[in-house]
Every structure is written in structure tokens, then in C-alpha cells.
Amino acid sequence: VDELRLIVYPLLVGEGKALFGTAKIRRGLELRKIERLSDGRLGLVYGIA
């Protein structure tokens, strides 16, 4: 994987699962792009640093 695309929803909730809780190797990410979507959502594009 050389790019990670996330959509962030403005929502408050309780505890949840870690997205990458089982990853054995941690890699730095570089924010490459932010896009404002409808309904207050954000599109984020990260690359491996």
C-alpha cells in the first residue's frame, strides 16, 4: 500500500476499535490532500513518508 484514503465523518461516539491496532510495523504518513465533501465530511489522502 502506498496511499491511504480516508473519509472523516463529524460524529461523536464512545469507544471503538483501533483502525490499525494489529500492525506490527509502524510507518510515518504524510498528508497529501484534504478535500471538503458534502455534509461536513473531509476526504484525506495520506502517502507513506
VMD Tcl script that builds the backbone (N, CA, C; Angstrom):
set m [mol new atoms 147]
animate dup $m
set s [atomselect $m all]
$s set {name element resname resid chain x y z} {
  {N N VAL 1 A 0.852 -1.176 0.000}
  {CA C VAL 1 A 0.000 0.000 0.000}
  {C C VAL 1 A 0.889 1.227 0.000}
  {N N ASP 2 A 0.659 2.123 -0.942}
  {CA C ASP 2 A 1.461 3.342 -0.992}
  {C C ASP 2 A 0.629 4.595 -0.758}
  {N N GLU 3 A -0.693 4.420 -0.583}
  {CA C GLU 3 A -1.566 5.565 -0.350}
  {C C GLU 3 A -2.752 5.116 0.493}
  {N N LEU 4 A -3.185 5.985 1.395}
  {CA C LEU 4 A -4.323 5.698 2.264}
  {C C LEU 4 A -5.336 6.815 2.085}
  {N N ARG 5 A -6.567 6.459 1.743}
  {CA C ARG 5 A -7.638 7.445 1.555}
  {C C ARG 5 A -8.692 7.222 2.632}
  {N N LEU 6 A -8.966 8.278 3.389}
  {CA C LEU 6 A -9.941 8.205 4.472}
  {C C LEU 6 A -11.017 9.258 4.266}
  {N N ILE 7 A -12.224 8.959 4.710}
  {CA C ILE 7 A -13.293 9.950 4.779}
  {C C ILE 7 A -13.646 10.095 6.249}
  {N N VAL 8 A -13.562 11.326 6.744}
  {CA C VAL 8 A -13.825 11.616 8.151}
  {C C VAL 8 A -15.241 12.164 8.273}
  {N N TYR 9 A -16.049 11.499 9.094}
  {CA C TYR 9 A -17.415 11.925 9.345}
  {C C TYR 9 A -17.462 12.655 10.685}
  {N N PRO 10 A -18.115 13.827 10.755}
  {CA C PRO 10 A -18.216 14.549 12.025}
  {C C PRO 10 A -19.259 13.883 12.932}
  {N N LEU 11 A -18.811 12.945 13.749}
  {CA C LEU 11 A -19.707 12.150 14.574}
  {C C LEU 11 A -19.027 11.848 15.897}
  {N N LEU 12 A -19.726 12.028 16.993}
  {CA C LEU 12 A -19.187 11.698 18.307}
  {C C LEU 12 A -19.782 10.385 18.775}
  {N N VAL 13 A -18.924 9.448 19.149}
  {CA C VAL 13 A -19.363 8.148 19.644}
  {C C VAL 13 A -18.480 7.741 20.813}
  {N N GLY 14 A -18.791 6.632 21.413}
  {CA C GLY 14 A -17.992 6.115 22.523}
  {C C GLY 14 A -16.749 5.395 22.028}
  {N N GLU 15 A -16.270 4.441 22.802}
  {CA C GLU 15 A -15.069 3.692 22.441}
  {C C GLU 15 A -15.302 2.877 21.179}
  {N N GLY 16 A -14.224 2.621 20.467}
  {CA C GLY 16 A -14.316 1.839 19.239}
  {C C GLY 16 A -13.050 1.045 19.019}
  {N N LYS 17 A -12.987 0.374 17.881}
  {CA C LYS 17 A -11.817 -0.426 17.532}
  {C C LYS 17 A -10.721 0.465 16.961}
  {N N ALA 18 A -9.477 0.110 17.255}
  {CA C ALA 18 A -8.339 0.795 16.652}
  {C C ALA 18 A -8.261 0.386 15.182}
  {N N LEU 19 A -8.063 1.353 14.305}
  {CA C LEU 19 A -8.048 1.073 12.873}
  {C C LEU 19 A -6.890 0.167 12.482}
  {N N PHE 20 A -5.711 0.393 13.079}
  {CA C PHE 20 A -4.536 -0.412 12.771}
  {C C PHE 20 A -3.941 -0.992 14.047}
  {N N GLY 21 A -4.768 -1.487 14.927}
  {CA C GLY 21 A -4.312 -1.983 16.219}
  {C C GLY 21 A -3.394 -3.189 16.150}
  {N N THR 22 A -3.465 -3.972 15.082}
  {CA C THR 22 A -2.652 -5.190 14.987}
  {C C THR 22 A -1.396 -5.004 14.141}
  {N N ALA 23 A -1.145 -3.809 13.665}
  {CA C ALA 23 A 0.041 -3.568 12.823}
  {C C ALA 23 A 1.313 -3.737 13.643}
  {N N LYS 24 A 2.230 -4.547 13.146}
  {CA C LYS 24 A 3.486 -4.796 13.857}
  {C C LYS 24 A 4.543 -3.754 13.503}
  {N N ILE 25 A 4.477 -3.214 12.301}
  {CA C ILE 25 A 5.432 -2.195 11.860}
  {C C ILE 25 A 4.686 -0.872 11.701}
  {N N ARG 26 A 5.178 0.167 12.370}
  {CA C ARG 26 A 4.561 1.489 12.238}
  {C C ARG 26 A 5.292 2.282 11.169}
  {N N ARG 27 A 4.524 2.925 10.308}
  {CA C ARG 27 A 5.098 3.737 9.238}
  {C C ARG 27 A 4.587 5.168 9.376}
  {N N GLY 28 A 5.452 6.112 9.061}
  {CA C GLY 28 A 5.037 7.507 9.075}
  {C C GLY 28 A 4.156 7.812 7.874}
  {N N LEU 29 A 3.179 8.671 8.066}
  {CA C LEU 29 A 2.293 9.070 6.982}
  {C C LEU 29 A 2.467 10.556 6.703}
  {N N GLU 30 A 2.304 10.922 5.441}
  {CA C GLU 30 A 2.415 12.311 5.009}
  {C C GLU 30 A 1.068 12.721 4.415}
  {N N LEU 31 A 0.460 13.766 4.972}
  {CA C LEU 31 A -0.817 14.249 4.451}
  {C C LEU 31 A -0.581 14.910 3.099}
  {N N ARG 32 A -1.224 14.392 2.054}
  {CA C ARG 32 A -1.008 14.892 0.694}
  {C C ARG 32 A -2.150 15.754 0.180}
  {N N LYS 33 A -3.363 15.475 0.659}
  {CA C LYS 33 A -4.509 16.208 0.118}
  {C C LYS 33 A -5.646 16.215 1.127}
  {N N ILE 34 A -6.342 17.349 1.212}
  {CA C ILE 34 A -7.559 17.477 2.016}
  {C C ILE 34 A -8.645 18.000 1.088}
  {N N GLU 35 A -9.798 17.346 1.118}
  {CA C GLU 35 A -10.912 17.771 0.274}
  {C C GLU 35 A -12.163 17.883 1.133}
  {N N ARG 36 A -12.839 19.007 1.061}
  {CA C ARG 36 A -14.093 19.189 1.794}
  {C C ARG 36 A -15.215 18.550 0.986}
  {N N LEU 37 A -15.928 17.616 1.598}
  {CA C LEU 37 A -17.022 16.901 0.949}
  {C C LEU 37 A -18.350 17.420 1.488}
  {N N SER 38 A -19.449 16.880 1.002}
  {CA C SER 38 A -20.768 17.306 1.466}
  {C C SER 38 A -21.015 16.871 2.912}
  {N N ASP 39 A -21.957 17.502 3.554}
  {CA C ASP 39 A -22.392 17.173 4.922}
  {C C ASP 39 A -21.279 17.298 5.957}
  {N N GLY 40 A -20.285 18.166 5.719}
  {CA C GLY 40 A -19.225 18.389 6.696}
  {C C GLY 40 A -18.141 17.331 6.721}
  {N N ARG 41 A -18.182 16.378 5.800}
  {CA C ARG 41 A -17.161 15.333 5.754}
  {C C ARG 41 A -15.874 15.867 5.142}
  {N N LEU 42 A -14.759 15.208 5.460}
  {CA C LEU 42 A -13.463 15.534 4.878}
  {C C LEU 42 A -12.888 14.303 4.204}
  {N N GLY 43 A -12.321 14.486 3.035}
  {CA C GLY 43 A -11.576 13.430 2.361}
  {C C GLY 43 A -10.098 13.686 2.576}
  {N N LEU 44 A -9.383 12.729 3.119}
  {CA C LEU 44 A -7.958 12.864 3.406}
  {C C LEU 44 A -7.179 11.826 2.614}
  {N N VAL 45 A -6.087 12.247 2.004}
  {CA C VAL 45 A -5.210 11.335 1.270}
  {C C VAL 45 A -3.838 11.398 1.922}
  {N N TYR 46 A -3.352 10.248 2.383}
  {CA C TYR 46 A -2.040 10.139 3.006}
  {C C TYR 46 A -1.149 9.258 2.149}
  {N N GLY 47 A 0.129 9.600 2.114}
  {CA C GLY 47 A 1.131 8.765 1.474}
  {C C GLY 47 A 2.111 8.277 2.526}
  {N N ILE 48 A 2.849 7.229 2.205}
  {CA C ILE 48 A 3.865 6.716 3.118}
  {C C ILE 48 A 5.031 7.698 3.121}
  {N N ALA 49 A 5.438 8.142 4.308}
  {CA C ALA 49 A 6.519 9.136 4.429}
  {C C ALA 49 A 7.869 8.478 4.261}
}
mol reanalyze $m
mol bondsrecalc $m
mol representation Tube
mol addrep $m
